Amino acid sequence: MRTRPLGRTGIQVSPYALGTMMFGQTGNPDHDACVRMIHRALDAGVNVIDTADVYGPGGESEEIVGKALQGRRAGVVLATKVNGVMGEGPNRGGSSRRWIVAEVEESLRRLRTDHIDLYQIHHPDPDTDIEETLSALTDLVRAGKVRAIGLSNTPASEIVEAQWTAERRGLHRPRTEQATYSILNRGIEREVLPACRRHGMGGRWCGARSRWGCSPAATARAVPALRGRGCAGCPGT
């Protein structure tokens, strides 16, 4: 399978990614079957596995992915997300430094790895200053726990704010945006895609109904300006 650069990270990714939102009790509770699906994707040339701490729910998807990647981790670009609510308590979610630095350790444990290739903020957090979030993520990159950082479900205005904040404060900047995109949902064409292009961000597009994903070939035709920037279809994210 051909690869393409993930934004300007230098990381090469397959045009398709395997999303694991439906792995665990919310979808397929058979861990062995989920592991076989991951192995089949890897054998077919997919090298991006995408998950999130809330999938499963409660980290179950990350646990399945961690099990599946034993002995195969080196060849995989592993992406996960933080921000969703992970239990009771007012601080068990969001994009605060307090939560991010604690939850990354739990994700690393569940994934059975010492680093995450792409760590994404799952949703914007209106209660947390973007500098607070980017500062925490930058420290994780510098500590070797994260290789690159990204955004997800983010309006164009907040993508631009994150880029400007990173530049002004000398912080690591988001390298990717993951968004819903299909022939039935083309809203990101108006502002999000141009913002990604302007700031050299890789795109990871998922279908209108998240379990199905969408064709990266169709995405490339619809958005020729982003062709070759790591536009990956993510079935199941």
C-alpha positions as CSV (number, residue, x, y, z in Angstrom):
1,M,0.0,0.0,0.0
2,R,1.3,3.5,-0.9
3,T,2.0,5.9,1.9
4,R,1.7,9.7,2.2
5,P,3.2,12.2,4.7
6,L,1.1,13.0,7.8
7,G,1.0,16.8,7.4
8,R,4.6,18.0,7.9
9,T,5.5,15.6,10.7
10,G,7.7,13.5,8.4
11,I,5.7,10.4,9.5
12,Q,4.5,8.3,6.6
13,V,1.0,6.9,6.8
14,S,-1.2,4.6,4.8
15,P,-4.2,6.3,3.0
16,Y,-6.5,4.3,5.2
17,A,-6.6,4.1,9.0
18,L,-8.4,1.6,11.1
19,G,-10.6,3.3,13.7
20,T,-11.6,1.3,16.8
21,M,-14.5,3.3,18.3
22,M,-16.7,0.2,18.1
23,F,-14.3,-2.1,19.8
24,G,-15.5,-3.1,23.2
25,Q,-18.9,-3.1,24.9
26,T,-20.3,-0.3,22.8
27,G,-19.9,-2.4,19.6
28,N,-18.0,-5.7,19.4
29,P,-17.3,-7.1,22.9
30,D,-15.3,-10.0,21.5
31,H,-11.7,-9.0,22.1
32,D,-10.2,-11.8,20.1
33,A,-12.3,-10.9,17.1
34,C,-11.2,-7.3,17.4
35,V,-7.6,-8.3,17.6
36,R,-8.0,-10.4,14.4
37,M,-9.5,-7.3,12.6
38,I,-6.5,-5.2,13.6
39,H,-4.1,-7.9,12.5
40,R,-5.9,-8.3,9.2
41,A,-5.7,-4.5,8.6
42,L,-2.0,-4.5,9.4
43,D,-1.4,-7.5,7.0
44,A,-3.2,-5.5,4.3
45,G,-0.8,-2.6,4.6
46,V,-2.7,-0.3,6.9
47,N,-0.2,1.3,9.4
48,V,-2.4,3.7,11.3
49,I,-4.6,2.6,14.2
50,D,-6.8,5.2,15.8
51,T,-8.5,5.0,19.1
52,A,-9.4,7.2,22.1
53,D,-9.5,6.9,25.9
54,V,-13.3,7.0,25.9
55,Y,-13.9,4.3,23.3
56,G,-15.1,1.0,24.6
57,P,-16.1,2.7,26.9
58,G,-13.7,3.5,29.7
59,G,-10.5,2.6,27.8
60,E,-11.6,-0.8,26.7
61,S,-10.7,-0.1,23.0
62,E,-7.2,1.1,24.0
63,E,-6.8,-2.2,25.9
64,I,-7.8,-4.2,22.9
65,V,-5.4,-2.2,20.6
66,G,-2.6,-2.7,23.1
67,K,-3.1,-6.4,23.1
68,A,-3.2,-6.6,19.3
69,L,0.0,-4.6,18.9
70,Q,2.2,-6.8,21.0
71,G,5.1,-7.8,18.8
72,R,3.9,-5.4,16.0
73,R,4.1,-2.0,17.6
74,A,7.2,-0.8,15.7
75,G,5.5,-0.7,12.4
76,V,2.3,1.1,13.6
77,V,1.5,4.8,13.7
78,L,-0.6,4.7,16.9
79,A,-3.1,7.5,17.5
80,T,-5.3,8.1,20.5
81,K,-7.3,11.0,22.0
82,V,-7.9,12.7,25.3
83,N,-10.6,15.0,26.5
84,G,-13.7,12.8,27.1
85,V,-15.2,12.2,30.5
86,M,-13.6,9.1,32.1
87,G,-15.6,8.5,35.2
88,E,-17.1,10.4,38.1
89,G,-15.6,13.7,39.3
90,P,-15.3,17.2,38.0
91,N,-11.7,16.8,36.8
92,R,-11.8,13.5,35.0
93,G,-12.0,14.9,31.5
94,G,-11.4,18.0,29.5
95,S,-8.2,19.6,28.2
96,S,-6.5,20.9,31.4
97,R,-2.9,20.2,32.1
98,R,-4.0,18.4,35.3
99,W,-6.1,15.9,33.3
100,I,-3.8,15.5,30.2
101,V,-0.6,14.6,32.1
102,A,-2.6,12.1,34.3
103,E,-4.6,10.5,31.5
104,V,-1.7,10.0,29.1
105,E,-0.2,7.7,31.6
106,E,-3.4,5.6,31.7
107,S,-3.5,5.5,27.9
108,L,0.1,4.3,27.7
109,R,-0.6,1.6,30.2
110,R,-3.7,0.4,28.4
111,L,-1.9,0.5,25.0
112,R,1.1,-1.3,26.5
113,T,3.5,1.1,24.9
114,D,6.0,3.8,26.0
115,H,4.9,6.4,23.5
116,I,2.0,7.6,21.4
117,D,2.7,8.6,17.8
118,L,-0.3,11.1,17.5
119,Y,-2.0,12.4,20.6
120,Q,-5.2,14.3,19.8
121,I,-7.5,16.6,21.7
122,H,-10.8,14.9,21.0
123,H,-13.1,18.0,21.2
124,P,-12.6,21.7,22.0
125,D,-12.7,22.6,25.6
126,P,-14.3,26.0,26.2
127,D,-13.3,26.0,29.8
128,T,-9.5,25.6,29.2
129,D,-7.2,28.2,27.7
130,I,-5.6,26.8,24.6
131,E,-2.1,27.8,25.9
132,E,-2.7,25.6,28.9
133,T,-3.5,22.6,26.7
134,L,-0.6,23.1,24.2
135,S,1.8,23.7,27.1
136,A,0.9,20.3,28.6
137,L,1.1,18.6,25.2
138,T,4.5,20.2,24.4
139,D,5.9,18.8,27.7
140,L,4.7,15.3,26.7
141,V,6.5,15.6,23.4
142,R,9.7,16.8,25.1
143,A,9.4,13.9,27.6
144,G,9.3,11.4,24.7
145,K,5.8,10.1,25.6
146,V,4.2,11.7,22.5
147,R,5.6,12.1,19.0
148,A,3.1,14.6,17.5
149,I,-0.1,16.3,18.6
150,G,-3.4,16.9,16.8
151,L,-6.9,18.2,17.1
152,S,-10.3,16.7,16.4
153,N,-13.8,18.1,15.7
154,T,-12.3,21.6,15.9
155,P,-13.8,24.7,14.2
156,A,-11.5,26.7,11.9
157,S,-11.3,29.6,14.2
158,E,-9.9,27.5,17.0
159,I,-7.5,25.7,14.7
160,V,-6.1,29.1,13.8
161,E,-6.0,30.2,17.5
162,A,-4.1,27.1,18.4
163,Q,-1.5,27.7,15.6
164,W,-1.0,31.3,16.6
165,T,-0.7,30.5,20.2
166,A,1.9,27.8,19.6
167,E,3.9,30.2,17.4
168,R,3.8,33.1,19.9
169,R,4.6,30.9,22.9
170,G,7.2,28.6,21.4
171,L,5.0,25.5,21.8
172,H,4.5,22.5,19.7
173,R,1.7,23.1,17.3
174,P,-1.1,20.7,16.2
175,R,-0.1,18.8,13.2
176,T,-3.4,17.2,12.2
177,E,-7.2,17.7,12.3
178,Q,-9.6,14.8,12.4
179,A,-13.1,15.7,11.2
180,T,-16.3,14.3,9.9
181,Y,-16.4,14.4,6.1
182,S,-18.5,12.6,3.5
183,I,-20.6,13.3,0.5
184,L,-23.5,13.9,2.9
185,N,-21.5,16.2,5.3
186,R,-19.2,18.6,3.5
187,G,-19.3,21.5,6.0
188,I,-15.6,21.4,6.6
189,E,-14.9,22.5,3.0
190,R,-15.9,26.1,3.8
191,E,-13.4,26.9,6.5
192,V,-11.8,23.9,8.2
193,L,-10.0,22.5,5.1
194,P,-8.6,25.9,4.1
195,A,-7.3,26.4,7.6
196,C,-5.6,23.0,7.6
197,R,-4.1,23.8,4.2
198,R,-2.8,27.2,5.3
199,H,-1.1,25.7,8.4
200,G,0.3,22.6,6.7
201,M,-1.9,20.2,8.8
202,G,-2.6,16.6,7.9
203,G,-6.2,15.6,7.6
204,R,-7.9,12.5,8.8
205,W,-11.5,12.3,7.6
206,C,-14.3,10.1,8.9
207,G,-17.7,9.4,7.4
208,A,-21.0,11.0,8.4
209,R,-21.9,7.9,10.3
210,S,-18.7,7.3,12.1
211,R,-18.6,3.5,11.9
212,W,-18.4,3.6,8.1
213,G,-15.7,6.1,7.3
214,C,-15.2,7.5,3.8
215,S,-13.0,7.1,0.8
216,P,-9.7,9.0,0.9
217,A,-9.7,8.9,-2.9
218,A,-13.0,10.8,-2.9
219,T,-11.6,13.2,-0.3
220,A,-8.5,13.9,-2.5
221,R,-10.7,14.6,-5.5
222,A,-13.0,16.9,-3.6
223,V,-10.0,18.7,-1.9
224,P,-7.1,18.6,-4.4
225,A,-5.2,21.2,-2.3
226,L,-4.8,18.6,0.5
227,R,-3.8,15.7,-1.7
228,G,-0.7,14.1,-0.3
229,R,-1.1,15.7,3.2
230,G,-2.0,12.5,5.0
231,C,-5.7,12.5,4.3
232,A,-6.7,9.2,5.7
233,G,-10.1,7.5,5.9
234,C,-10.9,6.2,9.3
235,P,-13.5,3.5,9.3
236,G,-14.9,3.0,12.8
237,T,-13.6,6.2,14.4
